[in-house]
Amino acid sequence: MILSASYRCDIPAFFGPWFLARLAEGEVVVPNPYGGRPSRVSLRPGDVDGFVFWTRNARPFLPALERVAALGIPFVIHYTMTGLPAVLDGATPPPAQALAVMAQIRRRYGAKALVWRYDPIVFSSLTEAAHHRATFAALAQAVARDGLADEVVMSVLQPYRKAVRRLDRLTDLSWRDPAEEEKRALLTELAAIARDLRLRPSLCAQPALLGPGLAEAACVDGARLSAVAGRAIATKPRPHRACCGCVQSRDIGGYDSCAHGCVYCYAVGSQERARRAVASHAPFPSPPPDPFDDPKRPPGR
């Protein structure tokens, strides 16, 4: 099984020690975010085909990457770097820091282990199309110059209700959700910039916005993991969202547990709950019950 850690929260930025502890134990009990019973997920090397990590700040996670590599488990890191203003992006490290950490990872594990994410693209009074063209071009040049990645995944802001409420409360900018034609036009321009720099541009789960030279993303990519591993990893298509090119995976993170404070985030409904999760050093707001322990079973049996 391929394990995702995590598109629900930034485990590398905030929960490296927790991850290493679970790795040492060989398993993690993950709550069901939609209700129902938790799941026990094996982290033993023989059961894990690979990890896909998602982060905006991998610096605290470098020791964990060394441990994963030592266990012989391949991994891919989706590294988000957008250069959005702080009013939108909360506590995300600046691009210069992200580029420096990406360079460390690239030297140690190779460019196939990194995917750059420029997402979400937010249209606002501070970040109109001209802003994205200039920022994307500068970041793409830096990524391509040092060979930090060979693919960039993009997406446009999805106006989920919790994000809309936060965006509407901002006083430093106004935001908007443009027509598909405007979104597609900008994505086509950014894709052309990427291709000129030999970066493969792809789009995450927004097929209506696909345009010339822009491929559908497979964020959980069996072929990329196989290339990192140096061997074929058996996979089957099973997207976690409609119109998604991912292969089957299992996410081991929790919602409401990322403290970056991004205003547009779909995974955080309460920043207070997220801060409590980070303070508790675990990506779940409270310890999940273990459904495999029978409270009626006598001790020692």
C-alpha positions, 0 to 999 in steps of 0.5 A, spaced: 500 500 500 502 507 498 501 511 504 499 519 504 502 523 509 498 527 508 493 531 504 489 532 510 495 536 514 502 538 513 505 532 517 512 534 515 512 541 518 508 539 524 508 532 526 515 529 524 516 526 531 509 523 531 511 520 525 517 517 527 514 514 533 509 511 529 514 508 524 518 505 530 511 502 532 510 499 526 503 502 525 498 507 526 491 508 528 487 513 524 480 516 525 475 515 520 474 523 518 467 521 516 465 517 522 465 510 523 470 506 526 478 508 526 483 504 521 489 500 524 494 502 518 501 498 518 507 502 517 512 496 517 517 496 511 514 489 508 507 492 508 508 499 505 510 500 498 512 507 498 510 514 502 507 520 498 509 526 503 505 533 502 508 539 505 510 547 505 516 546 510 520 539 510 526 542 514 523 539 520 522 532 517 529 531 514 531 526 520 524 522 518 526 522 511 533 519 513 529 514 517 524 512 511 530 511 506 534 507 511 528 502 511 528 502 504 521 505 503 521 510 497 518 516 497 515 522 493 515 529 496 509 534 494 512 541 496 508 547 495 511 553 494 507 559 491 509 566 494 502 568 496 502 574 500 502 573 508 495 575 508 493 569 504 498 564 506 499 565 514 505 562 516 508 558 510 515 559 509 518 564 504 520 561 497 527 562 498 527 557 504 523 552 501 528 552 495 534 551 500 530 545 503 528 543 496 535 543 494 538 539 500 532 534 498 534 534 491 542 532 493 540 527 497 534 523 494 534 526 487 529 530 483 524 524 482 523 525 489 520 532 489 514 535 485 513 542 486 506 544 487 503 551 485 497 551 488 492 553 489 492 559 484 488 565 488 485 570 484 484 577 488 486 584 488 493 582 491 494 576 486 491 577 479 493 574 473 499 578 472 502 577 479 501 569 478 505 570 471 511 574 474 511 569 481 510 563 477 516 565 472 521 566 477 519 560 482 519 556 475 526 559 473 529 557 480 526 550 480 529 549 473 536 552 474 538 547 480 534 541 477 530 541 483 524 537 480 521 535 473 514 537 474 509 542 477 502 541 479 497 547 479 490 548 481 485 554 482 482 555 488 476 551 490 471 555 493 469 551 499 464 554 504 469 554 510 474 557 505 469 562 503 467 564 510 474 566 511 476 570 505 470 574 505 472 576 512 479 579 510 479 586 510 486 587 506 484 584 499 478 582 496 477 575 492 473 573 486 472 566 483 473 568 475 469 564 469 472 558 467 475 561 461 479 566 465 482 561 469 484 556 463 487 562 460 492 563 466 493 556 466 495 555 459 500 561 460 503 558 466 504 551 463 507 554 457 512 557 462 513 551 465 514 547 458 519 552 456 523 550 462 523 543 461 518 542 467 512 538 466 505 542 467 499 538 470 493 540 473 490 537 479 483 534 479 480 540 475 478 537 468 474 543 466 480 547 466 485 543 462 488 546 456 493 546 451 500 542 454 497 541 460 496 534 463 492 531 468 496 530 475 497 524 478 499 526 485 499 519 488 503 517 482 505 509 481 510 510 476 514 516 479 514 512 486 517 506 481 522 510 478 524 513 485 525 505 488 528 503 482 523 497 481 516 496 479 511 498 484 504 494 483 498 499 483 491 500 481 487 506 479 483 509 485 482 516 485 481 519 492 477 525 488 473 525 482 476 526 476 483 525 479 489 521 476 491 518 483 493 511 484 490 507 490 493 510 497 491 510 504 492 517 508 494 517 515 493 524 517 487 528 520 483 534 518 483 540 523 491 539 525 495 544 520 497 550 523 500 554 517 493 558 517 492 559 510 486 562 509 483 558 503 485 551 506 479 546 505 482 541 511 481 546 517 475 548 519 477 551 526 484 554 527 483 553 534 482 546 533 489 546 529 493 549 534 491 544 539 492 539 535 499 541 534 500 543 541 498 535 542 504 533 537 499 529 534 495 530 527 488 528 530 485 533 535 484 527 540 487 520 541 483 516 537 480 510 540 483 503 538 477 499 536 481 492 536 481 493 544 475 489 547 474 493 553 470 486 556 476 482 555 480 480 561 487 483 562 492 478 559 488 474 554 
